[in-house]
Amino acid sequence: MSRIGRQPIEIPAGVTVTIEGGKVTVKGPKGSLEKNIDSCINIEQTDGKLIFTRKSEIKEVKSKHGLYRMLVSNMVDGVTKGFEKSLLISGVGFKAQKQGEKLILNLGYSHNIEYTPPVGITVDCVSNNEILVKGIDKEAVGQAAANIRAFRVPDPYHIYGVRYKDEIIQKKEGKTAGK
């Protein structure tokens, strides 16, 4: 049995989970999320808990057991607490600002980059050098943060660019003078 897949998910107060065929819908105070679950995984809702079981012991089914349990767990966490990723901008003259829903990034290119977040994701500028990406869908928040980071990946020699707040980048030594 999968160590992650066999753990039940506690359903907090104010959250409703509906299971219809292979579709799981989670509704909470922050919104609603839906996910299609493979038919090889069974979901049972008893006593305010979700219990996941698998139909066979094939390797692919075993891996999906833990996967779908975590996906539904992230949905429950998202509609109650939400998710956020923090990005830092470093570099001379590099900055970010918000205009309405759009994020305007000045990252050393000849033009400013305008980023419009997808539906359900909010982007805030805490300061000129810090961006906060928030939402209820963990996958969408991570993808939006990765898209913003991809505009200017950190340079290992000067560490200029956009990086995650908890990301550690090893600084490389530049060329030394010739003889």
Contacts in CASP RR format, 6 or more apart in sequence:
PFRMAT RR
TARGET T0000
AUTHOR 0000-0000-0000
METHOD contacts of the structure
MODEL  1
MSRIGRQPIEIPAGVTVTIEGGKVTVKGPKGSLEKNIDSCINIEQTDGKL
IFTRKSEIKEVKSKHGLYRMLVSNMVDGVTKGFEKSLLISGVGFKAQKQG
EKLILNLGYSHNIEYTPPVGITVDCVSNNEILVKGIDKEAVGQAAANIRA
FRVPDPYHIYGVRYKDEIIQKKEGKTAGK
1 65 0 8 1.000
2 54 0 8 1.000
2 62 0 8 1.000
2 65 0 8 1.000
2 66 0 8 1.000
2 69 0 8 1.000
4 65 0 8 1.000
4 66 0 8 1.000
4 69 0 8 1.000
4 70 0 8 1.000
5 52 0 8 1.000
5 65 0 8 1.000
5 66 0 8 1.000
5 69 0 8 1.000
5 70 0 8 1.000
6 52 0 8 1.000
7 69 0 8 1.000
8 49 0 8 1.000
8 50 0 8 1.000
8 51 0 8 1.000
9 49 0 8 1.000
9 50 0 8 1.000
9 69 0 8 1.000
9 72 0 8 1.000
9 73 0 8 1.000
9 76 0 8 1.000
10 48 0 8 1.000
10 49 0 8 1.000
11 17 0 8 1.000
11 45 0 8 1.000
11 48 0 8 1.000
11 49 0 8 1.000
11 50 0 8 1.000
11 76 0 8 1.000
12 76 0 8 1.000
12 80 0 8 1.000
14 28 0 8 1.000
14 29 0 8 1.000
15 26 0 8 1.000
15 27 0 8 1.000
15 28 0 8 1.000
15 76 0 8 1.000
15 79 0 8 1.000
15 80 0 8 1.000
16 26 0 8 1.000
16 27 0 8 1.000
16 28 0 8 1.000
17 24 0 8 1.000
17 25 0 8 1.000
17 26 0 8 1.000
17 27 0 8 1.000
17 45 0 8 1.000
17 50 0 8 1.000
17 72 0 8 1.000
17 76 0 8 1.000
18 24 0 8 1.000
18 25 0 8 1.000
18 27 0 8 1.000
19 25 0 8 1.000
19 43 0 8 1.000
19 45 0 8 1.000
22 36 0 8 1.000
22 37 0 8 1.000
22 38 0 8 1.000
22 39 0 8 1.000
23 34 0 8 1.000
23 35 0 8 1.000
23 36 0 8 1.000
23 37 0 8 1.000
24 34 0 8 1.000
24 35 0 8 1.000
24 36 0 8 1.000
24 37 0 8 1.000
24 43 0 8 1.000
24 72 0 8 1.000
24 75 0 8 1.000
25 32 0 8 1.000
25 33 0 8 1.000
25 34 0 8 1.000
26 32 0 8 1.000
26 33 0 8 1.000
26 34 0 8 1.000
26 72 0 8 1.000
26 75 0 8 1.000
26 76 0 8 1.000
26 79 0 8 1.000
27 79 0 8 1.000
28 79 0 8 1.000
28 80 0 8 1.000
29 79 0 8 1.000
29 80 0 8 1.000
30 78 0 8 1.000
30 79 0 8 1.000
30 80 0 8 1.000
30 81 0 8 1.000
30 82 0 8 1.000
30 136 0 8 1.000
31 79 0 8 1.000
31 136 0 8 1.000
32 79 0 8 1.000
33 75 0 8 1.000
33 78 0 8 1.000
33 79 0 8 1.000
33 136 0 8 1.000
33 137 0 8 1.000
35 68 0 8 1.000
35 71 0 8 1.000
35 72 0 8 1.000
35 75 0 8 1.000
37 43 0 8 1.000
37 68 0 8 1.000
37 72 0 8 1.000
38 64 0 8 1.000
38 68 0 8 1.000
39 55 0 8 1.000
40 54 0 8 1.000
40 55 0 8 1.000
40 56 0 8 1.000
40 61 0 8 1.000
40 64 0 8 1.000
41 52 0 8 1.000
41 53 0 8 1.000
41 54 0 8 1.000
41 55 0 8 1.000
41 61 0 8 1.000
41 64 0 8 1.000
41 65 0 8 1.000
41 68 0 8 1.000
42 52 0 8 1.000
42 53 0 8 1.000
42 54 0 8 1.000
42 55 0 8 1.000
43 50 0 8 1.000
43 51 0 8 1.000
43 52 0 8 1.000
43 72 0 8 1.000
44 50 0 8 1.000
44 51 0 8 1.000
44 53 0 8 1.000
45 51 0 8 1.000
50 72 0 8 1.000
52 65 0 8 1.000
52 66 0 8 1.000
52 68 0 8 1.000
52 69 0 8 1.000
52 72 0 8 1.000
53 65 0 8 1.000
54 61 0 8 1.000
54 62 0 8 1.000
54 64 0 8 1.000
54 65 0 8 1.000
55 61 0 8 1.000
74 83 0 8 1.000
74 138 0 8 1.000
74 139 0 8 1.000
75 137 0 8 1.000
77 83 0 8 1.000
77 138 0 8 1.000
78 135 0 8 1.000
78 136 0 8 1.000
78 137 0 8 1.000
78 138 0 8 1.000
79 136 0 8 1.000
82 134 0 8 1.000
82 135 0 8 1.000
82 136 0 8 1.000
83 134 0 8 1.000
83 135 0 8 1.000
83 136 0 8 1.000
83 137 0 8 1.000
83 138 0 8 1.000
83 141 0 8 1.000
83 142 0 8 1.000
84 132 0 8 1.000
84 133 0 8 1.000
84 134 0 8 1.000
84 135 0 8 1.000
84 141 0 8 1.000
85 132 0 8 1.000
85 133 0 8 1.000
85 141 0 8 1.000
85 142 0 8 1.000
85 144 0 8 1.000
85 145 0 8 1.000
85 164 0 8 1.000
86 126 0 8 1.000
86 130 0 8 1.000
86 131 0 8 1.000
86 132 0 8 1.000
86 133 0 8 1.000
86 164 0 8 1.000
86 165 0 8 1.000
86 166 0 8 1.000
87 130 0 8 1.000
87 131 0 8 1.000
87 132 0 8 1.000
87 133 0 8 1.000
87 145 0 8 1.000
87 148 0 8 1.000
87 149 0 8 1.000
87 162 0 8 1.000
87 163 0 8 1.000
87 164 0 8 1.000
87 165 0 8 1.000
88 129 0 8 1.000
88 130 0 8 1.000
88 131 0 8 1.000
88 162 0 8 1.000
88 163 0 8 1.000
88 164 0 8 1.000
88 165 0 8 1.000
89 95 0 8 1.000
89 96 0 8 1.000
89 105 0 8 1.000
89 107 0 8 1.000
89 128 0 8 1.000
89 129 0 8 1.000
89 130 0 8 1.000
89 131 0 8 1.000
89 161 0 8 1.000
89 162 0 8 1.000
90 129 0 8 1.000
90 154 0 8 1.000
90 159 0 8 1.000
90 160 0 8 1.000
90 161 0 8 1.000
90 163 0 8 1.000
91 158 0 8 1.000
91 160 0 8 1.000
91 161 0 8 1.000
92 160 0 8 1.000
93 106 0 8 1.000
93 108 0 8 1.000
94 106 0 8 1.000
94 107 0 8 1.000
94 108 0 8 1.000
94 129 0 8 1.000
94 152 0 8 1.000
94 160 0 8 1.000
94 161 0 8 1.000
95 105 0 8 1.000
95 106 0 8 1.000
95 128 0 8 1.000
95 129 0 8 1.000
96 103 0 8 1.000
96 104 0 8 1.000
96 105 0 8 1.000
96 106 0 8 1.000
96 125 0 8 1.000
96 128 0 8 1.000
96 129 0 8 1.000
96 130 0 8 1.000
96 131 0 8 1.000
97 103 0 8 1.000
97 104 0 8 1.000
97 125 0 8 1.000
97 128 0 8 1.000
98 104 0 8 1.000
98 123 0 8 1.000
98 124 0 8 1.000
98 125 0 8 1.000
101 116 0 8 1.000
101 117 0 8 1.000
102 114 0 8 1.000
102 115 0 8 1.000
102 116 0 8 1.000
103 114 0 8 1.000
103 115 0 8 1.000
103 116 0 8 1.000
103 117 0 8 1.000
103 123 0 8 1.000
103 125 0 8 1.000
103 131 0 8 1.000
103 148 0 8 1.000
104 112 0 8 1.000
104 113 0 8 1.000
104 114 0 8 1.000
104 115 0 8 1.000
105 112 0 8 1.000
105 113 0 8 1.000
105 114 0 8 1.000
105 115 0 8 1.000
105 148 0 8 1.000
105 151 0 8 1.000
105 152 0 8 1.000
105 162 0 8 1.000
106 112 0 8 1.000
106 113 0 8 1.000
107 113 0 8 1.000
107 151 0 8 1.000
107 152 0 8 1.000
107 161 0 8 1.000
107 162 0 8 1.000
108 152 0 8 1.000
113 151 0 8 1.000
115 123 0 8 1.000
115 147 0 8 1.000
115 148 0 8 1.000
115 151 0 8 1.000
117 123 0 8 1.000
117 133 0 8 1.000
117 144 0 8 1.000
118 140 0 8 1.000
118 144 0 8 1.000
120 135 0 8 1.000
120 136 0 8 1.000
120 137 0 8 1.000
120 140 0 8 1.000
121 133 0 8 1.000
121 134 0 8 1.000
121 135 0 8 1.000
121 137 0 8 1.000
121 140 0 8 1.000
121 141 0 8 1.000
121 144 0 8 1.000
122 133 0 8 1.000
122 134 0 8 1.000
122 135 0 8 1.000
123 131 0 8 1.000
123 132 0 8 1.000
123 133 0 8 1.000
123 134 0 8 1.000
123 144 0 8 1.000
123 148 0 8 1.000
124 131 0 8 1.000
124 132 0 8 1.000
124 134 0 8 1.000
125 131 0 8 1.000
125 132 0 8 1.000
126 132 0 8 1.000
130 165 0 8 1.000
131 148 0 8 1.000
131 162 0 8 1.000
133 141 0 8 1.000
133 142 0 8 1.000
133 144 0 8 1.000
133 145 0 8 1.000
133 148 0 8 1.000
134 141 0 8 1.000
135 141 0 8 1.000
145 164 0 8 1.000
148 162 0 8 1.000
149 162 0 8 1.000
149 163 0 8 1.000
149 164 0 8 1.000
151 162 0 8 1.000
152 160 0 8 1.000
152 161 0 8 1.000
152 162 0 8 1.000
153 161 0 8 1.000
153 162 0 8 1.000
154 160 0 8 1.000
154 161 0 8 1.000
154 162 0 8 1.000
154 163 0 8 1.000
154 167 0 8 1.000
154 169 0 8 1.000
155 161 0 8 1.000
156 169 0 8 1.000
156 170 0 8 1.000
156 171 0 8 1.000
156 172 0 8 1.000
157 171 0 8 1.000
157 172 0 8 1.000
157 174 0 8 1.000
159 169 0 8 1.000
159 171 0 8 1.000
163 169 0 8 1.000
END
